[in-house]
Amino acid sequence: MNLKLVESLAEIINNLTPEEKQALGIMVNFIDDNNKSENQSWHEFIENTYGSIKDETFTRHPQGNFEQRELF
């Protein structure tokens, strides 16, 4: 466990307004809900739907060219 990180997070949380703490609580619960086993079945959904379109005229159109970006 990274105690410095935990202490930093605790300091940040302690400085939040009540409204910010409530929003954070909702977000944390949302993340916890996504980690429940019944919500992990999206992998199965992808596995079952990949390649399921049998229409041979269904195609992916050209995506164009990516712009050249400066490297970080």
Steps between C-alpha positions, in 0.01 A plus 500: 500500500628845409445696822617828346236467232231416757601798713493729196156375400372543855624859505331573167174340614505689830523828307198428279169678546203289614363509145832379357516222760148391406592496128816304579298250703264447207793451262674255732181297536457504123850362456434232763178403318693454175738260670226263620499162333154544343630807315808323368303317230571765234799289395256222424277745312790605278602140441142411401440799272837522323450383143127448547395716202441257215416765237790488252419853378567638850844656485713743692545814297844655453607686811721760334846600612605597848650842541869507577546610859802619687655234723503561873 
